[in-house]
Protein backbone atom coordinates (compact mmCIF):
# COMPACT_ATOMS: atom_id res chain seq x y z
CA UNK A 1 0.00 0.00 0.00
CA UNK A 2 1.25 3.42 -0.93
CA UNK A 3 0.77 6.73 0.88
CA UNK A 4 1.15 9.80 -1.29
CA UNK A 5 3.41 12.63 -0.18
CA UNK A 6 2.61 16.06 -1.67
CA UNK A 7 5.65 16.02 -3.98
CA UNK A 8 4.86 12.58 -5.31
CA UNK A 9 1.20 13.40 -5.58
CA UNK A 10 0.78 14.87 -9.06
CA UNK A 11 2.45 12.14 -11.12
CA UNK A 12 1.33 9.35 -8.86
CA UNK A 13 -2.32 10.36 -8.86
CA UNK A 14 -2.46 10.66 -12.63
CA UNK A 15 -0.81 7.25 -12.94
CA UNK A 16 -3.13 5.73 -10.35
CA UNK A 17 -6.22 7.04 -12.17
CA UNK A 18 -4.96 5.65 -15.48
CA UNK A 19 -4.33 2.28 -13.84
CA UNK A 20 -7.82 2.20 -12.28
CA UNK A 21 -9.35 3.18 -15.63
CA UNK A 22 -7.61 0.25 -17.33
CA UNK A 23 -8.50 -2.25 -14.60
CA UNK A 24 -12.14 -1.12 -14.37
CA UNK A 25 -12.84 -1.87 -18.02
CA UNK A 26 -12.68 -5.60 -17.28
CA UNK A 27 -15.94 -5.11 -15.32
CA UNK A 28 -17.97 -3.72 -18.21
CA UNK A 29 -21.07 -5.87 -18.72
CA UNK A 30 -21.36 -6.99 -15.08
CA UNK A 31 -24.09 -4.48 -14.20
CA UNK A 32 -27.15 -3.03 -15.88
CA UNK A 33 -28.14 0.54 -16.65
CA UNK A 34 -31.17 1.68 -14.59
CA UNK A 35 -34.33 1.18 -16.61
CA UNK A 36 -37.21 1.91 -14.22
CA UNK A 37 -36.89 5.55 -15.28
CA UNK A 38 -37.35 5.07 -19.06
CA UNK A 39 -35.08 7.94 -20.16
CA UNK A 40 -32.18 6.62 -18.05
CA UNK A 41 -32.27 3.32 -19.96
CA UNK A 42 -31.06 5.17 -23.07
CA UNK A 43 -27.63 5.95 -21.55
CA UNK A 44 -24.76 4.08 -23.26
CA UNK A 45 -23.59 1.48 -20.70
CA UNK A 46 -19.84 1.21 -21.34
CA UNK A 47 -18.70 4.56 -20.01
CA UNK A 48 -16.35 5.34 -17.15
CA UNK A 49 -15.11 8.65 -15.80
CA UNK A 50 -13.32 9.60 -12.60
CA UNK A 51 -12.17 12.90 -11.12
CA UNK A 52 -10.24 13.80 -7.98
CA UNK A 53 -10.11 17.29 -6.46
CA UNK A 54 -7.69 17.92 -3.62
CA UNK A 55 -8.03 20.55 -0.89
CA UNK A 56 -4.87 22.22 -2.24
CA UNK A 57 -6.88 23.10 -5.37
CA UNK A 58 -5.30 20.55 -7.73
CA UNK A 59 -7.51 18.30 -9.86
CA UNK A 60 -7.00 15.02 -11.75
CA UNK A 61 -9.27 13.12 -14.07
CA UNK A 62 -9.52 10.18 -16.44
CA UNK A 63 -11.97 8.76 -18.99
CA UNK A 64 -15.39 10.38 -19.40
CA UNK A 65 -14.78 12.71 -16.44
CA UNK A 66 -16.16 15.72 -18.32
CA UNK A 67 -19.34 14.04 -19.57
CA UNK A 68 -22.48 15.26 -17.76
CA UNK A 69 -24.59 12.48 -16.23
CA UNK A 70 -27.82 12.28 -14.26
CA UNK A 71 -27.05 12.82 -10.57
CA UNK A 72 -30.27 11.17 -9.35
CA UNK A 73 -29.88 10.30 -5.64
CA UNK A 74 -26.61 12.20 -5.34
CA UNK A 75 -28.84 15.29 -5.30
CA UNK A 76 -30.21 14.03 -1.97
CA UNK A 77 -26.88 15.03 -0.52
CA UNK A 78 -27.28 18.62 -1.70
CA UNK A 79 -30.93 18.95 -0.64
CA UNK A 80 -30.04 17.55 2.77
CA UNK A 81 -27.26 20.13 3.13
CA UNK A 82 -29.64 22.90 2.03
CA UNK A 83 -32.23 21.75 4.59
CA UNK A 84 -29.58 21.63 7.31
CA UNK A 85 -28.59 25.19 6.41
CA UNK A 86 -32.16 26.48 6.41
CA UNK A 87 -34.01 24.62 9.18
CA UNK A 88 -31.10 23.13 11.15
CA UNK A 89 -31.68 20.37 13.66
CA UNK A 90 -35.47 20.78 13.40
CA UNK A 91 -35.36 18.47 10.42
CA UNK A 92 -34.64 15.52 12.73
CA UNK A 93 -38.23 15.71 13.95
CA UNK A 94 -39.33 14.46 10.54
CA UNK A 95 -36.59 12.08 9.45
CA UNK A 96 -34.18 9.73 11.24
CA UNK A 97 -30.45 9.21 10.82
CA UNK A 98 -30.05 5.45 10.94
CA UNK A 99 -29.14 3.11 8.08
CA UNK A 100 -32.26 1.52 6.61
CA UNK A 101 -30.90 -1.86 5.55
CA UNK A 102 -33.69 -1.79 2.98
CA UNK A 103 -33.91 -0.83 -0.70
CA UNK A 104 -33.75 2.87 -1.53
CA UNK A 105 -37.42 2.96 -2.53
CA UNK A 106 -38.76 0.53 0.07
CA UNK A 107 -42.09 1.15 1.82
CA UNK A 108 -41.90 -1.54 4.51
CA UNK A 109 -40.29 0.40 7.36
CA UNK A 110 -42.56 3.39 6.90
CA UNK A 111 -45.57 1.60 8.32
CA UNK A 112 -43.91 0.22 11.44
CA UNK A 113 -42.09 3.52 12.00
CA UNK A 114 -45.24 5.62 11.59
CA UNK A 115 -44.31 7.61 8.53
CA UNK A 116 -40.87 8.76 9.75
CA UNK A 117 -38.25 7.65 7.19
CA UNK A 118 -35.01 6.14 8.46
CA UNK A 119 -32.68 8.71 6.89
CA UNK A 120 -32.55 11.58 4.35
CA UNK A 121 -30.83 9.46 1.68
CA UNK A 122 -33.52 6.85 1.04
CA UNK A 123 -36.35 8.00 -1.22
CA UNK A 124 -38.90 8.50 1.58
CA UNK A 125 -36.42 10.59 3.57
CA UNK A 126 -35.39 12.62 0.55
CA UNK A 127 -39.05 13.31 -0.23
CA UNK A 128 -39.52 14.67 3.30
CA UNK A 129 -36.44 16.88 2.83
CA UNK A 130 -37.84 18.13 -0.50
CA UNK A 131 -41.17 18.76 1.26
CA UNK A 132 -39.37 20.84 3.93
CA UNK A 133 -37.57 22.83 1.22
CA UNK A 134 -40.76 23.23 -0.85
CA UNK A 135 -42.28 25.01 2.15
CA UNK A 136 -39.18 27.19 2.49
CA UNK A 137 -38.64 28.15 -1.18
CA UNK A 138 -41.31 29.35 -3.62
CA UNK A 139 -39.12 28.02 -6.46
CA UNK A 140 -37.09 25.23 -4.95
CA UNK A 141 -35.86 24.00 -8.33
CA UNK A 142 -34.14 27.33 -8.98
CA UNK A 143 -32.96 27.75 -5.36
CA UNK A 144 -31.20 24.40 -5.57
CA UNK A 145 -29.81 25.15 -9.00
CA UNK A 146 -28.49 28.49 -7.71
CA UNK A 147 -26.56 26.74 -4.93
CA UNK A 148 -25.19 24.11 -7.31
CA UNK A 149 -24.18 26.71 -9.90
CA UNK A 150 -22.28 28.55 -7.21
CA UNK A 151 -20.50 25.40 -6.02
CA UNK A 152 -19.53 24.37 -9.57
CA UNK A 153 -18.91 27.91 -10.86
CA UNK A 154 -21.05 26.91 -13.84
CA UNK A 155 -23.95 29.27 -14.62
CA UNK A 156 -25.25 26.82 -17.24
CA UNK A 157 -25.66 23.88 -14.87
CA UNK A 158 -29.22 22.57 -15.14
CA UNK A 159 -31.55 19.60 -14.95
CA UNK A 160 -32.42 17.46 -17.95
CA UNK A 161 -36.09 18.22 -18.65
CA UNK A 162 -36.63 14.99 -20.60
CA UNK A 163 -35.31 12.82 -17.75
CA UNK A 164 -37.30 14.81 -15.19
CA UNK A 165 -40.48 14.30 -17.24
CA UNK A 166 -39.74 10.62 -17.76
CA UNK A 167 -39.34 10.07 -14.01
CA UNK A 168 -42.37 12.21 -13.18
CA UNK A 169 -44.60 10.20 -15.51
CA UNK A 170 -43.57 6.93 -13.85
CA UNK A 171 -43.13 8.11 -10.23
CA UNK A 172 -45.92 5.94 -8.87
CA UNK A 173 -43.89 4.43 -6.05
CA UNK A 174 -42.46 7.77 -4.90
CA UNK A 175 -45.97 9.23 -5.03
CA UNK A 176 -47.19 6.33 -2.89
CA UNK A 177 -44.40 7.01 -0.36
CA UNK A 178 -45.39 10.68 -0.20
CA UNK A 179 -49.10 9.95 0.30
CA UNK A 180 -48.31 7.31 2.88
CA UNK A 181 -46.26 9.82 4.87
CA UNK A 182 -49.03 12.38 4.47
CA UNK A 183 -51.44 9.92 6.07
CA UNK A 184 -49.15 9.99 9.13
CA UNK A 185 -49.01 13.80 9.12
CA UNK A 186 -45.37 13.84 7.98
CA UNK A 187 -45.92 15.66 4.68
CA UNK A 188 -46.97 19.29 4.50
CA UNK A 189 -47.28 20.14 0.80
CA UNK A 190 -49.26 18.44 -1.93
CA UNK A 191 -47.33 15.33 -3.03
CA UNK A 192 -47.79 16.35 -6.72
CA UNK A 193 -45.94 19.63 -6.14
CA UNK A 194 -43.14 18.00 -4.12
CA UNK A 195 -42.76 15.27 -6.76
CA UNK A 196 -42.39 17.95 -9.46
CA UNK A 197 -39.52 19.44 -7.48
CA UNK A 198 -38.04 16.05 -6.61
CA UNK A 199 -37.97 14.80 -10.22
CA UNK A 200 -36.31 18.01 -11.46
CA UNK A 201 -33.80 17.79 -8.61
CA UNK A 202 -32.92 14.17 -9.44
CA UNK A 203 -32.49 15.03 -13.15
CA UNK A 204 -29.73 17.56 -12.42
CA UNK A 205 -26.69 16.82 -14.57
CA UNK A 206 -23.04 17.25 -13.66
CA UNK A 207 -19.76 15.77 -14.81
CA UNK A 208 -17.35 14.01 -12.46
CA UNK A 209 -15.06 17.05 -12.40
CA UNK A 210 -17.99 19.28 -11.44
CA UNK A 211 -19.25 16.87 -8.79
CA UNK A 212 -15.82 16.62 -7.19
CA UNK A 213 -15.63 20.41 -7.09
CA UNK A 214 -19.21 20.85 -5.81
CA UNK A 215 -18.61 18.61 -2.79
CA UNK A 216 -15.21 20.06 -1.86
CA UNK A 217 -16.69 21.83 1.17
CA UNK A 218 -17.30 18.42 2.76
CA UNK A 219 -13.60 17.53 2.58
CA UNK A 220 -12.55 20.97 3.71
CA UNK A 221 -14.32 21.58 7.03
CA UNK A 222 -17.37 23.14 5.33
CA UNK A 223 -15.32 25.64 3.28
CA UNK A 224 -15.71 25.77 -0.48
CA UNK A 225 -12.46 26.64 -2.24
CA UNK A 226 -12.23 30.09 -3.82
CA UNK A 227 -11.56 29.89 -7.55
CA UNK A 228 -10.91 32.44 -10.26
CA UNK A 229 -10.05 35.17 -7.80
CA UNK A 230 -13.00 34.46 -5.50
CA UNK A 231 -12.60 34.11 -1.75
CA UNK A 232 -13.04 30.80 0.06
CA UNK A 233 -16.54 30.56 1.45
CA UNK A 234 -17.78 28.83 4.61
CA UNK A 235 -20.60 27.06 2.75
CA UNK A 236 -21.60 24.89 5.71
CA UNK A 237 -20.63 25.00 9.39
CA UNK A 238 -17.64 22.72 10.06
CA UNK A 239 -19.63 20.73 12.61
CA UNK A 240 -22.42 20.16 10.09
CA UNK A 241 -19.91 19.05 7.42
CA UNK A 242 -18.66 16.43 9.87
CA UNK A 243 -22.24 15.27 10.48
CA UNK A 244 -23.04 15.07 6.77
CA UNK A 245 -19.95 12.91 6.24
CA UNK A 246 -21.03 10.61 9.07
CA UNK A 247 -24.44 10.18 7.47
CA UNK A 248 -22.86 9.47 4.08
CA UNK A 249 -20.66 6.80 5.62
CA UNK A 250 -23.57 5.05 7.34
CA UNK A 251 -26.42 5.65 4.86
CA UNK A 252 -24.93 6.86 1.55
CA UNK A 253 -25.11 3.62 -0.44
CA UNK A 254 -28.66 2.41 0.28
CA UNK A 255 -28.70 -1.12 1.74
CA UNK A 256 -25.07 -1.61 0.67
CA UNK A 257 -23.77 1.07 3.07
CA UNK A 258 -22.06 -1.52 5.27
CA UNK A 259 -20.40 -3.16 2.28
CA UNK A 260 -19.19 0.23 1.00
CA UNK A 261 -17.81 1.15 4.44
CA UNK A 262 -16.00 -2.20 4.56
CA UNK A 263 -14.59 -1.98 1.04
CA UNK A 264 -13.96 1.76 0.76
CA UNK A 265 -14.22 3.27 4.24
CA UNK A 266 -15.05 6.79 3.05
CA UNK A 267 -18.31 8.75 3.19
CA UNK A 268 -20.08 8.24 -0.16
CA UNK A 269 -23.31 9.06 -1.93
CA UNK A 270 -24.44 6.97 -4.85
CA UNK A 271 -27.15 7.47 -7.50
CA UNK A 272 -28.91 5.28 -10.04
CA UNK A 273 -27.45 7.43 -12.82
CA UNK A 274 -24.23 5.49 -12.03
CA UNK A 275 -22.43 8.26 -10.18
CA UNK A 276 -20.73 7.99 -6.80
CA UNK A 277 -19.10 10.81 -4.87
CA UNK A 278 -16.70 10.03 -2.03
CA UNK A 279 -15.19 12.37 0.54
CA UNK A 280 -11.70 11.99 2.00
CA UNK A 281 -11.88 14.53 4.84
CA UNK A 282 -8.87 16.82 4.88
CA UNK A 283 -7.62 15.36 1.58
CA UNK A 284 -10.14 15.87 -1.20
CA UNK A 285 -13.13 14.52 -3.08
CA UNK A 286 -13.53 11.77 -5.67
CA UNK A 287 -16.34 11.51 -8.22
CA UNK A 288 -16.75 8.47 -10.40
CA UNK A 289 -19.36 7.63 -13.00
CA UNK A 290 -20.12 4.38 -14.82
CA UNK A 291 -23.81 3.73 -15.56
CA UNK A 292 -23.92 -0.06 -15.13
CA UNK A 293 -25.46 -0.80 -11.71
CA UNK A 294 -25.48 -3.79 -9.38
CA UNK A 295 -28.69 -5.25 -7.94
CA UNK A 296 -28.77 -2.63 -5.17
CA UNK A 297 -28.57 0.28 -7.59
CA UNK A 298 -24.90 1.17 -7.13
CA UNK A 299 -22.35 1.56 -9.94
CA UNK A 300 -20.30 -1.63 -10.35
CA UNK A 301 -17.23 0.05 -11.85
CA UNK A 302 -17.65 3.06 -9.57
CA UNK A 303 -17.45 0.99 -6.39
CA UNK A 304 -14.49 -0.94 -7.79
CA UNK A 305 -12.68 2.27 -8.75
CA UNK A 306 -13.11 3.77 -5.27
CA UNK A 307 -11.95 0.57 -3.61
CA UNK A 308 -8.82 0.54 -5.78
CA UNK A 309 -8.18 4.22 -5.10
CA UNK A 310 -8.18 3.79 -1.33
CA UNK A 311 -5.99 0.69 -1.67
CA UNK A 312 -3.48 2.66 -3.73
CA UNK A 313 -3.54 5.90 -1.70
CA UNK A 314 -4.57 4.79 1.83
CA UNK A 315 -6.83 7.86 1.95
CA UNK A 316 -9.24 6.06 4.22
CA UNK A 317 -6.51 6.08 6.89
CA UNK A 318 -6.10 9.87 6.86
CA UNK A 319 -8.02 12.13 9.29
N1 LIG B 1 -34.86 9.57 -8.90
C1 LIG B 1 -34.60 8.25 -8.42
C2 LIG B 1 -35.78 7.70 -7.66
O1 LIG B 1 -36.42 8.42 -6.96
C3 LIG B 1 -33.38 8.30 -7.58
C4 LIG B 1 -33.00 6.95 -7.09
C5 LIG B 1 -31.53 6.81 -6.84
O2 LIG B 1 -30.68 7.42 -7.49
O3 LIG B 1 -31.26 6.02 -5.96
O4 LIG B 1 -36.09 6.56 -7.77
Boltz pocket constraint, residues with backbone or C-beta under 6 A from the ligand:
constraints:
  - pocket:
      binder: B
      contacts: [[A, 71], [A, 72], [A, 73], [A, 74], [A, 104], [A, 105], [A, 123], [A, 167], [A, 174], [A, 198], [A, 202], [A, 270], [A, 271], [A, 272], [A, 273], [A, 297]]
      max_distance: 6.0
